[in-house]
Amino acid sequence: MAPQNMRVFDGRKFMWDGELYDSPAAAEAKKQDYENQGFETQMLEEEGKAVLYTRRVVKEIVLEGEPPSA
């Protein structure tokens, strides 16, 4: 089984974290870890495996170096 790499929930794009979890409890522990890091998460069960999808909105972009000359 290969889950979809990207899914849309409530009009927002989430990406699969690349892991298949044997139990919802294992997925829930990882889900909490992602949420503690500032990610939004969605969990699904597909073919007896738990799958996590995550997203995080970029809030700040840090640019380094000098801007290119015109």
C-alpha positions, -999 to 999 in steps of 0.1 A, spaced: 0 0 0 12 35 -9 -9 63 5 -13 95 -15 16 119 -9 -7 149 -7 -43 152 4 -67 181 9 -86 185 41 -110 214 45 -95 231 15 -59 229 30 -31 209 15 -14 183 38 16 161 30 21 124 40 49 120 66 61 89 48 54 64 76 29 36 79 19 31 116 8 -4 127 -15 10 153 -35 42 159 -18 46 192 17 47 176 4 73 151 -12 93 179 21 96 197 38 109 165 9 132 159 14 148 193 51 152 185 43 170 152 17 192 169 43 202 196 66 213 167 38 236 153 24 213 126 -13 208 118 -21 171 115 -47 148 101 -47 110 108 -64 84 86 -66 46 87 -60 29 53 -60 -9 49 -54 -15 86 -25 10 89 -26 45 104 -13 73 81 -4 109 92 -6 140 70 10 172 82 12 209 72 28 240 86 24 275 73 56 294 67 53 325 89 88 340 83 113 339 55 149 348 63 170 359 34 207 360 36 233 379 15 231 410 -6 202 415 -30 211 411 -67 220 443 -85 196 455 -111 
